[in-house]
Amino acid sequence: MATAAVRTPIAPAGIKQYYQAKIEAAELLINQRTQNLRRLEAQRNALNARVRLLREELQLLQEPGSYVGEVVKVMGKNKVLVKVQPEGKYIVDIDSDIDVGALKPTLRVALRSDSYTIHKILPNKVDPLVSLMMVEKVPDSTYEMVGGLDKQIKEIKEVIELPVKHPELFEALGIAQPKGVLLYGPPGTGKTLLARAVAHHTDCKFIRVSGSELVQKYIGEGSRMVRELFVMAREHAPSIIFMDEIDSIGSSRGESGSGGGDSEVQRTMLELLNQLDGFESTKNIKMSLQRGINLRALAEKMGQCSGAEVRGICTEAGMYALRERRQHVTQEDFEFAVAKVLKKNQEGNTSVNKLFS
């Protein structure tokens, strides 16, 4: 019986290469189409996002305008007293998405035109000229560069650095933190250099302004710049404001005559004094005193002193206690403080030429 073997025909090598090339070309085309599809999807998503933004902007433009108001007082959890210029003051409601704790006096808010409801908290309006007064780069001056002012450096450290770095010491002793320092003297005695050294050694925002920049020709512009200057300083707290050439706005009341420009300079100075120590509610400050202090004897020595001078004596007595690292004020501290403050008052009556001679 004869048998025959059946063999599978073998394709020539050329046919295999042909179909392999076809497959590779198809895979390459698929990869290219896939990449194009992903690119088009990314472009579509970007265009859709842009369309959504444009629709939101269009919706905002179609909404009625809002009134700009200023918070006067928070009255409860859902009511706020606001001031709207030039209409007056209103008690308005608050939207549910607004945090009542964030509403502070003098804060700018947006009110709906139909219901006068607060729906947005606006940033404080600050003049660009005021914003440029902030020094971005910390000065590289140090206390070692200031020669012959060891006493002044020690005092300025106590008044500026100590309240910033250790405010708990003032709270424990019960004295108010000093709000400023007046550096006076002829030109070239190191006042500006000392201020730069303070900015270098304290981790605070440094704002430098010249007194001549606050002298404006329009009524109210100088006082407005002072208010915005302190608003910016509070937003970037802790901060130090260094005012150079303060004598350009520092004339005595009624000394400059009756001219319009002189009156505007006086208004600028009064606004500066108001920002430093204005009509604000005084906190319940209690000093820690040693037993047995003769307050009657101190009152007799301060018989001709004003309230501000008495407050300065108490603060100075507390500073003596801080220097001695004590938690209470003694009779001796008050005696030194009275002698120092009254001596300054007597020296203040002398002329400027005599002081600088």
Rosetta blueprint (number, residue, H / E / L):
1 M L
2 A L
3 T L
4 A L
5 A L
6 V L
7 R L
8 T L
9 P L
10 I L
11 A L
12 P L
13 A H
14 G H
15 I H
16 K H
17 Q H
18 Y H
19 Y H
20 Q H
21 A H
22 K H
23 I H
24 E H
25 A H
26 A H
27 E H
28 L H
29 L H
30 I H
31 N H
32 Q H
33 R H
34 T H
35 Q H
36 N H
37 L H
38 R H
39 R H
40 L H
41 E H
42 A H
43 Q H
44 R H
45 N H
46 A H
47 L H
48 N H
49 A H
50 R H
51 V H
52 R H
53 L H
54 L H
55 R H
56 E H
57 E H
58 L H
59 Q H
60 L H
61 L H
62 Q H
63 E L
64 P L
65 G L
66 S L
67 Y E
68 V E
69 G E
70 E E
71 V E
72 V E
73 K E
74 V E
75 M E
76 G L
77 K L
78 N L
79 K E
80 V E
81 L E
82 V E
83 K E
84 V E
85 Q L
86 P L
87 E L
88 G E
89 K E
90 Y E
91 I E
92 V E
93 D E
94 I E
95 D L
96 S L
97 D L
98 I L
99 D L
100 V H
101 G H
102 A H
103 L L
104 K L
105 P L
106 T L
107 L L
108 R E
109 V E
110 A E
111 L E
112 R L
113 S L
114 D L
115 S L
116 Y L
117 T L
118 I E
119 H E
120 K E
121 I E
122 L L
123 P L
124 N L
125 K L
126 V L
127 D L
128 P H
129 L H
130 V H
131 S H
132 L L
133 M L
134 M E
135 V E
136 E L
137 K L
138 V L
139 P L
140 D L
141 S L
142 T L
143 Y H
144 E H
145 M H
146 V L
147 G L
148 G L
149 L L
150 D H
151 K H
152 Q H
153 I H
154 K H
155 E H
156 I H
157 K H
158 E H
159 V H
160 I H
161 E H
162 L H
163 P H
164 V H
165 K H
166 H L
167 P H
168 E H
169 L H
170 F H
171 E H
172 A H
173 L H
174 G L
175 I L
176 A L
177 Q L
178 P L
179 K L
180 G L
181 V L
182 L L
183 L L
184 Y L
185 G L
186 P L
187 P L
188 G L
189 T L
190 G L
191 K H
192 T H
193 L H
194 L H
195 A H
196 R H
197 A H
198 V H
199 A H
200 H H
201 H H
202 T L
203 D L
204 C L
205 K E
206 F E
207 I E
208 R E
209 V E
210 S E
211 G H
212 S H
213 E H
214 L H
215 V L
216 Q L
217 K L
218 Y L
219 I L
220 G L
221 E H
222 G H
223 S H
224 R H
225 M H
226 V H
227 R H
228 E H
229 L H
230 F H
231 V H
232 M H
233 A H
234 R H
235 E H
236 H L
237 A L
238 P L
239 S E
240 I E
241 I E
242 F E
243 M E
244 D E
245 E L
246 I H
247 D H
248 S H
249 I L
250 G L
251 S L
252 S L
253 R L
254 G L
255 E L
256 S L
257 G L
258 S L
259 G L
260 G H
261 G H
262 D H
263 S H
264 E H
265 V H
266 Q H
267 R H
268 T H
269 M H
270 L H
271 E H
272 L H
273 L H
274 N H
275 Q H
276 L H
277 D H
278 G L
279 F L
280 E L
281 S L
282 T L
283 K L
284 N L
285 I L
286 K L
287 M L
288 S L
289 L E
290 Q L
291 R L
292 G L
293 I L
294 N L
295 L H
296 R H
297 A H
298 L H
299 A H
300 E H
301 K H
302 M L
303 G L
304 Q L
305 C L
306 S L
307 G H
308 A H
309 E H
310 V H
311 R H
312 G H
313 I H
314 C H
315 T H
316 E H
317 A H
318 G H
319 M H
320 Y H
321 A H
322 L H
323 R H
324 E L
325 R L
326 R L
327 Q L
328 H L
329 V E
330 T L
331 Q H
332 E H
333 D H
334 F H
335 E H
336 F H
337 A H
338 V H
339 A H
340 K H
341 V H
342 L H
343 K H
344 K H
345 N H
346 Q H
347 E H
348 G H
349 N L
350 T L
351 S L
352 V H
353 N H
354 K H
355 L H
356 F H
357 S L
